[in-house]
Amino acid sequence: MEKSANKRWKESGTTLSFKEWIERENTKEVPDSMGSFIPFNGDSASSVINDTIKAAQQDIKVSSGYVDSVSKDTVFGLDKRILIFSGILIASSLGFYFYTKMKKK
Protein backbone atom coordinates (compact mmCIF):
# COMPACT_ATOMS: atom_id res chain seq x y z
CA MET A 1 0.00 0.00 0.00
CA GLU A 2 1.28 3.44 -0.89
CA LYS A 3 2.12 5.89 1.91
CA SER A 4 0.35 9.22 2.13
CA ALA A 5 2.16 12.45 1.39
CA ASN A 6 1.84 13.51 5.02
CA LYS A 7 3.47 10.30 6.26
CA ARG A 8 6.33 10.60 3.72
CA TRP A 9 6.89 14.22 4.83
CA LYS A 10 7.16 13.14 8.48
CA GLU A 11 9.50 10.29 7.60
CA SER A 12 11.74 12.50 5.44
CA GLY A 13 12.96 14.45 8.48
CA THR A 14 13.02 17.70 6.51
CA THR A 15 12.98 21.12 8.14
CA LEU A 16 10.70 22.47 5.41
CA SER A 17 7.04 23.08 6.12
CA PHE A 18 4.62 20.58 4.57
CA LYS A 19 3.50 23.12 1.98
CA GLU A 20 7.07 23.90 0.88
CA TRP A 21 8.05 20.22 0.93
CA ILE A 22 5.11 19.09 -1.21
CA GLU A 23 5.74 21.89 -3.72
CA ARG A 24 9.35 20.72 -3.98
CA GLU A 25 8.24 17.10 -4.37
CA ASN A 26 5.77 18.07 -7.08
CA THR A 27 8.54 19.67 -9.13
CA LYS A 28 10.71 16.54 -8.90
CA GLU A 29 10.33 13.70 -11.36
CA VAL A 30 7.92 11.17 -9.97
CA PRO A 31 8.77 7.48 -10.38
CA ASP A 32 6.13 5.46 -12.25
CA SER A 33 5.24 3.37 -9.20
CA MET A 34 4.70 6.36 -6.87
CA GLY A 35 2.04 8.42 -8.67
CA SER A 36 1.87 12.17 -8.13
CA PHE A 37 1.30 14.27 -5.06
CA ILE A 38 -1.72 16.47 -4.68
CA PRO A 39 -0.64 20.11 -4.50
CA PHE A 40 -1.38 21.66 -1.14
CA ASN A 41 -3.42 24.81 -1.46
CA GLY A 42 -6.10 25.61 1.10
CA ASP A 43 -8.13 27.83 -1.24
CA SER A 44 -8.30 25.30 -4.04
CA ALA A 45 -9.16 22.51 -1.60
CA SER A 46 -12.12 24.43 -0.19
CA SER A 47 -13.33 25.36 -3.68
CA VAL A 48 -13.12 21.71 -4.74
CA ILE A 49 -15.11 20.68 -1.68
CA ASN A 50 -17.73 23.38 -2.32
CA ASP A 51 -18.01 22.37 -5.98
CA THR A 52 -18.41 18.73 -4.97
CA ILE A 53 -21.15 19.58 -2.47
CA LYS A 54 -23.01 21.73 -5.01
CA ALA A 55 -22.80 18.98 -7.62
CA ALA A 56 -24.10 16.40 -5.13
CA GLN A 57 -27.01 18.66 -4.17
CA GLN A 58 -27.86 19.20 -7.83
CA ASP A 59 -27.77 15.43 -8.46
CA ILE A 60 -30.15 14.88 -5.55
CA LYS A 61 -32.53 17.56 -6.85
CA VAL A 62 -32.54 16.07 -10.34
CA SER A 63 -32.97 12.47 -9.21
CA SER A 64 -35.77 13.30 -6.78
CA GLY A 65 -37.74 15.42 -9.29
CA TYR A 66 -37.35 18.64 -7.28
CA VAL A 67 -38.54 21.77 -9.11
CA ASP A 68 -37.38 25.24 -8.03
CA SER A 69 -40.43 27.11 -9.35
CA VAL A 70 -44.08 26.16 -9.17
CA SER A 71 -46.04 26.08 -12.41
CA LYS A 72 -49.20 28.20 -12.62
CA ASP A 73 -50.96 25.36 -14.49
CA THR A 74 -50.97 22.95 -11.54
CA VAL A 75 -52.95 22.58 -8.34
CA PHE A 76 -51.57 20.18 -5.71
CA GLY A 77 -49.14 18.96 -8.38
CA LEU A 78 -51.93 18.02 -10.82
CA ASP A 79 -52.75 19.76 -14.06
CA LYS A 80 -55.75 22.15 -13.78
CA ARG A 81 -57.43 20.65 -16.85
CA ILE A 82 -57.32 17.17 -15.33
CA LEU A 83 -58.80 18.47 -12.07
CA ILE A 84 -61.61 20.33 -13.86
CA PHE A 85 -62.44 17.29 -16.02
CA SER A 86 -62.39 15.01 -12.95
CA GLY A 87 -64.63 17.42 -11.03
CA ILE A 88 -67.14 17.61 -13.86
CA LEU A 89 -67.11 13.81 -14.18
CA ILE A 90 -67.68 13.30 -10.44
CA ALA A 91 -70.40 15.99 -10.27
CA SER A 92 -72.25 14.54 -13.27
CA SER A 93 -72.03 10.98 -11.86
CA LEU A 94 -73.41 12.14 -8.51
CA GLY A 95 -76.13 14.11 -10.26
CA PHE A 96 -77.11 11.09 -12.33
CA TYR A 97 -77.09 8.85 -9.23
CA PHE A 98 -79.34 11.13 -7.21
CA TYR A 99 -81.61 11.77 -10.23
CA THR A 100 -82.19 8.03 -10.67
CA LYS A 101 -82.79 7.58 -6.91
CA MET A 102 -85.41 10.37 -6.88
CA LYS A 103 -87.13 9.03 -9.99
CA LYS A 104 -87.60 5.58 -8.44
CA LYS A 105 -89.55 7.03 -5.47
C-alpha positions in Angstrom: 0.0 0.0 0.0 1.3 3.4 -0.9 2.1 5.9 1.9 0.3 9.2 2.1 2.2 12.5 1.4 1.8 13.5 5.0 3.5 10.3 6.3 6.3 10.6 3.7 6.9 14.2 4.8 7.2 13.1 8.5 9.5 10.3 7.6 11.7 12.5 5.4 13.0 14.4 8.5 13.0 17.7 6.5 13.0 21.1 8.1 10.7 22.5 5.4 7.0 23.1 6.1 4.6 20.6 4.6 3.5 23.1 2.0 7.1 23.9 0.9 8.1 20.2 0.9 5.1 19.1 -1.2 5.7 21.9 -3.7 9.3 20.7 -4.0 8.2 17.1 -4.4 5.8 18.1 -7.1 8.5 19.7 -9.1 10.7 16.5 -8.9 10.3 13.7 -11.4 7.9 11.2 -10.0 8.8 7.5 -10.4 6.1 5.5 -12.2 5.2 3.4 -9.2 4.7 6.4 -6.9 2.0 8.4 -8.7 1.9 12.2 -8.1 1.3 14.3 -5.1 -1.7 16.5 -4.7 -0.6 20.1 -4.5 -1.4 21.7 -1.1 -3.4 24.8 -1.5 -6.1 25.6 1.1 -8.1 27.8 -1.2 -8.3 25.3 -4.0 -9.2 22.5 -1.6 -12.1 24.4 -0.2 -13.3 25.4 -3.7 -13.1 21.7 -4.7 -15.1 20.7 -1.7 -17.7 23.4 -2.3 -18.0 22.4 -6.0 -18.4 18.7 -5.0 -21.1 19.6 -2.5 -23.0 21.7 -5.0 -22.8 19.0 -7.6 -24.1 16.4 -5.1 -27.0 18.7 -4.2 -27.9 19.2 -7.8 -27.8 15.4 -8.5 -30.1 14.9 -5.5 -32.5 17.6 -6.8 -32.5 16.1 -10.3 -33.0 12.5 -9.2 -35.8 13.3 -6.8 -37.7 15.4 -9.3 -37.3 18.6 -7.3 -38.5 21.8 -9.1 -37.4 25.2 -8.0 -40.4 27.1 -9.4 -44.1 26.2 -9.2 -46.0 26.1 -12.4 -49.2 28.2 -12.6 -51.0 25.4 -14.5 -51.0 22.9 -11.5 -53.0 22.6 -8.3 -51.6 20.2 -5.7 -49.1 19.0 -8.4 -51.9 18.0 -10.8 -52.7 19.8 -14.1 -55.7 22.2 -13.8 -57.4 20.7 -16.9 -57.3 17.2 -15.3 -58.8 18.5 -12.1 -61.6 20.3 -13.9 -62.4 17.3 -16.0 -62.4 15.0 -13.0 -64.6 17.4 -11.0 -67.1 17.6 -13.9 -67.1 13.8 -14.2 -67.7 13.3 -10.4 -70.4 16.0 -10.3 -72.2 14.5 -13.3 -72.0 11.0 -11.9 -73.4 12.1 -8.5 -76.1 14.1 -10.3 -77.1 11.1 -12.3 -77.1 8.8 -9.2 -79.3 11.1 -7.2 -81.6 11.8 -10.2 -82.2 8.0 -10.7 -82.8 7.6 -6.9 -85.4 10.4 -6.9 -87.1 9.0 -10.0 -87.6 5.6 -8.4 -89.6 7.0 -5.5 
